[in-house]
Every structure is written in structure tokens, then in C-alpha cells.
Amino acid sequence: MKVYIGLPRGFCAGVVRAIDIVELALEKFGAPVYVKHEIVHNPYVVRSLERKGAITVEDVEDIPEGSTVVFSA
């Protein structure tokens, strides 16, 4: 069996935009930036954003009042 891989490979535009939004929020407002639910379904990307200061939460009750929040789609 032959496997053909299309180029260029990478994330779809929506994933790129979601990552960019979290990174922009971190640059503009500083850490921490709370993210309601995983912003993308890629654990490596989520961990990378968490190392930069993003905090993923499942419940809005876990977000301190006055915090910067990004909601996933």
C-alpha cells in the first residue's frame, strides 16, 4: 500500500486562529489567561499554551472574578 501525504500539512485555519487568540490574550493581558474547555483537541498544543500561562478550566465557577477568559467554540 502506498500512502500519499499532502503538503503543506498543519492545522486548519480555525485551530490556528484559536491558538493565536490565546497567545494574543497572553501578550496583551499577561498570565494567567483562563480558557474554558480545551481550546484545541491537541494535548501538545494545550500543554504549550499552559506553559505560557493559559489555564484550562471546565467550569466557569473555577475562574476568578475579573480574570481574562477565552471561550472555546
URWOUR-V370712 format. One record per pair of residues at least 24 apart in sequence whose ideal C-beta (glycine too) atoms are under 8 Angstrom apart, sorted by the first residue. I is the first residue (numbers start at 1). J is the second residue. If there is no record, write none. Layout:
I&J ; I&J
This chain:
11&40 ; 14&73 ; 15&40 ; 15&42 ; 15&45 ; 18&72 ; 18&73 ; 19&45 ; 19&49 ; 21&70 ; 22&49 ; 22&54 ; 22&70 ; 23&49 ; 23&52 ; 25&68 ; 25&70 ; 26&52 ; 26&53 ; 26&54 ; 29&68 ; 32&67 ; 32&68 ; 33&67 ; 33&68 ; 33&69 ; 33&70 ; 34&62 ; 34&63 ; 34&67 ; 34&68 ; 34&69 ; 34&70 ; 35&69 ; 35&70 ; 35&71 ; 35&72 ; 36&60 ; 36&63 ; 36&69 ; 36&70 ; 36&71 ; 36&72 ; 37&71 ; 37&72 ; 38&72 ; 39&70 ; 39&72
